[in-house]
């Protein structure tokens, strides 16, 4: 089981914080604040393995690539709110934070014709207890993770590194944070999914945590 930061003890149920689940389930979550990477390869790999994933796309990426959002939703993946601007929310006023999330909601609905799922991820994982109050007051659950890939830096051993990151820390309810722009992640994805399934795990959507 992973070690969690001490501040998890300060979370209250009404904060609706998600950082690990239970049982033989794994949650793949992709953050896309940067480049989209090889979208076709990623989605084909998920489809070939009959896996649905969870995405947190920065709003400016959605604006540039609305068809990508449409495709994710049509193929059964979950897309949560990751803000329009991908700024560190601890540097913004409450009003700016609200505007950022609400603009994302409107954009999501315009593109997909559906209301956005009520899941949120803080850009860079930067948050405060006050911001958790604010976000949960907007009817969002805040999604963190129990395995974070070291994929913002070059990988010395290529696709071997993301595979080891995950398989060496596999646990019940594992919420895995991957960055979509990492070539090594996409290259390793098929092998990772097959190995996780071999360990007896299913892949889940964050709707399992609806509160």
C-alpha positions in Angstrom: 0.0 0.0 0.0 1.4 3.5 -0.8 2.3 6.0 1.8 0.0 9.1 1.7 1.0 12.6 2.8 0.0 13.6 6.3 -2.5 16.2 5.2 -4.9 13.4 4.1 -5.8 13.2 7.8 -7.2 16.8 7.6 -9.6 16.0 4.8 -13.3 15.9 5.9 -15.9 13.8 4.2 -17.5 16.9 2.7 -14.3 17.7 0.9 -15.0 14.7 -1.3 -11.3 13.9 -1.8 -10.4 10.8 -3.8 -6.9 9.4 -3.7 -7.3 5.6 -3.6 -10.2 3.2 -4.0 -10.8 -0.3 -2.6 -10.9 -3.8 -4.0 -9.3 -5.3 -7.1 -9.7 -2.2 -9.2 -7.3 0.2 -10.9 -8.1 3.6 -12.2 -6.0 4.9 -15.1 -6.0 8.7 -15.1 -4.3 10.8 -17.8 -3.4 14.5 -17.3 -3.0 16.6 -20.4 -1.7 20.0 -19.5 1.0 19.7 -22.2 1.1 17.9 -25.6 -1.5 15.4 -26.5 1.1 12.8 -27.8 0.1 9.9 -30.0 -3.7 10.0 -29.5 -4.5 7.3 -32.0 -2.1 4.8 -30.5 -3.3 5.5 -27.0 -7.0 5.1 -27.8 -6.4 2.1 -30.0 -4.5 0.4 -27.1 -7.3 1.1 -24.7 -9.9 -0.2 -27.2 -7.9 -3.4 -28.0 -7.7 -4.1 -24.3 -11.3 -3.2 -23.6 -10.3 -0.6 -21.0 -11.9 2.8 -20.2 -9.7 5.5 -18.8 -10.2 8.9 -17.0 -8.9 12.1 -18.4 -8.2 15.5 -17.1 -7.6 17.8 -20.1 -6.5 21.4 -19.7 -9.1 23.7 -21.2 -6.8 25.3 -23.7 -6.1 21.8 -25.1 -9.8 21.1 -25.5 -10.3 24.5 -27.2 -7.6 23.5 -29.8 -8.8 19.9 -30.1 -12.5 19.7 -29.5 -12.8 16.6 -31.6 -10.4 14.8 -29.1 -12.9 15.5 -26.3 -15.8 14.3 -28.4 -14.0 11.2 -29.3 -13.1 10.4 -25.7 -16.7 10.7 -24.6 -18.0 8.8 -27.5 -15.6 5.9 -26.8 -16.8 5.7 -23.2 -13.9 7.4 -21.3 -14.5 9.9 -18.5 -13.3 13.5 -18.8 -13.2 15.6 -15.7 -12.6 19.3 -15.1 -8.9 20.4 -15.1 -9.5 24.1 -15.4 -9.3 26.3 -18.6 -6.0 27.9 -17.8 -4.1 25.1 -15.9 -2.8 27.7 -13.5 -1.7 27.0 -9.9 -5.1 27.7 -8.2 -3.4 28.7 -4.9 -2.3 31.9 -6.7 -5.9 32.9 -7.8 -8.8 34.5 -6.0 -11.9 32.5 -5.2 -13.8 34.3 -8.0 -11.1 33.5 -10.5 -11.1 29.8 -9.5 -14.9 29.7 -9.9 -14.8 31.4 -13.3 -12.1 29.0 -14.5 -14.1 25.9 -13.6 -17.4 27.3 -14.8 -15.9 28.2 -18.2 -14.7 24.7 -18.5 -18.2 23.3 -17.7 -19.8 25.5 -20.4 -17.2 24.5 -23.0 -17.6 20.7 -22.2 -21.4 21.0 -22.5 -21.2 22.9 -25.8 -18.8 20.3 -27.4 -20.4 17.1 -26.0 -24.0 18.1 -25.5 -23.8 16.6 -22.0 -23.1 18.0 -18.5 -19.6 17.4 -17.3 -18.9 14.6 -14.8 -18.4 16.1 -11.3 -14.7 15.2 -11.0 -11.9 17.7 -10.7 -8.1 17.6 -10.6 -6.0 20.5 -9.4 -3.3 21.6 -11.9 0.1 20.5 -10.6 -1.7 18.9 -7.6 -1.5 22.4 -5.9 -4.3 22.9 -3.5 -5.3 24.1 0.0 -8.0 23.0 2.4 -9.8 26.3 1.5 -9.7 25.4 -2.2 -11.1 21.9 -1.3 -14.0 23.7 0.4 -14.5 25.8 -2.7 -14.4 23.0 -5.2 -16.6 20.7 -3.2 -19.0 23.6 -2.8 -19.2 23.6 -6.6 -20.3 19.9 -6.5 -16.9 18.4 -7.5 -15.0 15.5 -6.0 -11.2 16.3 -6.1 -9.2 13.4 -7.6 -5.6 12.9 -6.5 -3.6 9.7 -7.0 -1.9 6.8 -5.3 0.8 6.2 -8.0 2.4 9.2 -9.8 4.6 8.5 -12.8 7.9 10.3 -12.9 7.1 11.2 -16.5 7.8 14.9 -16.5 11.5 14.1 -16.8 13.3 12.0 -19.4 13.1 8.2 -18.8 16.5 6.6 -18.8 15.2 3.2 -19.7 12.5 4.2 -22.1 9.1 2.3 -21.8 10.6 0.0 -19.1 10.5 2.9 -16.6 6.7 3.6 -16.7 6.1 -0.2 -16.6 8.2 -0.5 -13.4 6.7 2.6 -11.8 3.3 1.0 -11.9 4.0 -2.7 -11.4 6.2 -2.0 -8.4 3.4 -0.1 -6.7 0.3 -1.9 -7.7 -2.3 -2.0 -5.0 -6.1 -2.3 -4.4 -7.9 0.8 -5.6 -4.8 2.1 -7.3 -5.4 5.6 -8.9 -2.6 6.0 -11.4 -1.5 9.4 -12.7 0.1 9.4 -16.1 0.8 12.3 -18.5 -0.5 11.7 -21.9 2.3 13.6 -23.6 4.9 11.1 -22.4 5.9 8.9 -25.4 7.2 6.2 -23.0 3.8 6.0 -21.2 2.0 5.4 -24.5 4.6 2.9 -25.7 4.3 1.0 -22.4 0.5 1.2 -22.1 -0.4 -2.1 -23.7 2.1 -4.1 -21.6 1.1 -2.2 -18.4 -2.6 -3.0 -19.0 -2.0 -6.7 -19.7 0.2 -7.1 -16.7 -2.3 -5.4 -14.4 -5.1 -7.7 -15.7 -2.8 -10.7 -15.1 -2.6 -9.7 -11.5 -6.4 -10.0 -11.3 -7.4 -6.3 -11.4 -10.2 -4.7 -13.4 -10.0 -1.1 -14.7 -12.6 1.4 -13.4 -14.1 4.8 -14.1 -14.2 7.5 -11.4 -18.0 7.2 -11.4 -17.4 4.3 -8.9 -16.7 7.1 -6.4 -19.9 9.1 -7.0 -20.9 10.6 -3.7 
